[in-house]
Amino acid sequence: MNLKLSAPKEITWIIAVVAGVLGLLMHFGVISLGGISAMFLVGLGFVLLALATLVKGL
């Protein structure tokens, strides 16, 4: 299988990192964002980075 991976755009990378950091801060009880799950935010950041490496231009 030959995958052609590409680096994510800077804005995509920033959004994914912010989502991951917010998820970690929620997990440790530093902040609270209402009904949003901490694991959801960490997962969202990971999935966004994974998709951005597979889809060119994301």
C-alpha positions as CSV (number, residue, x, y, z in Angstrom):
1,M,0.0,0.0,0.0
2,N,1.5,3.3,-1.1
3,L,0.1,6.2,0.9
4,K,1.0,9.7,-0.2
5,L,0.9,11.7,3.1
6,S,1.1,15.5,3.3
7,A,1.7,17.9,6.1
8,P,-1.4,19.6,7.5
9,K,-2.0,23.3,7.0
10,E,-0.9,25.4,9.9
11,I,-4.5,26.4,10.8
12,T,-5.5,22.7,10.9
13,W,-2.6,21.9,13.1
14,I,-3.4,24.8,15.5
15,I,-7.1,23.8,15.8
16,A,-6.1,20.1,16.5
17,V,-3.6,21.1,19.2
18,V,-6.0,23.6,20.8
19,A,-8.7,20.8,20.9
20,G,-6.2,18.4,22.4
21,V,-4.9,20.9,25.1
22,L,-8.5,21.8,26.0
23,G,-9.3,18.1,26.4
24,L,-6.4,17.6,28.7
25,L,-7.2,20.7,30.8
26,M,-10.8,19.4,31.1
27,H,-9.6,15.9,32.1
28,F,-7.5,17.3,34.9
29,G,-10.3,19.6,36.1
30,V,-8.6,22.9,35.3
31,I,-11.5,24.1,33.1
32,S,-15.0,23.0,32.3
33,L,-16.8,23.4,29.0
34,G,-20.3,22.3,29.9
35,G,-21.5,19.1,28.2
36,I,-18.4,18.5,26.1
37,S,-16.4,15.4,27.0
38,A,-12.7,15.8,27.5
39,M,-12.1,12.5,25.6
40,F,-14.2,13.9,22.7
41,L,-11.9,16.9,22.4
42,V,-8.7,14.8,22.5
43,G,-10.1,12.4,20.0
44,L,-11.2,15.2,17.7
45,G,-7.7,16.7,17.7
46,F,-6.2,13.3,16.9
47,V,-8.7,12.5,14.1
48,L,-8.3,16.0,12.6
49,L,-4.5,15.6,12.5
50,A,-4.8,12.1,11.0
51,L,-7.3,13.2,8.3
52,A,-5.1,16.3,7.5
53,T,-2.1,14.0,6.7
54,L,-4.2,11.8,4.4
55,V,-6.2,14.5,2.6
56,K,-4.1,17.0,0.6
57,G,-5.0,20.6,1.3
58,L,-6.7,20.1,4.6
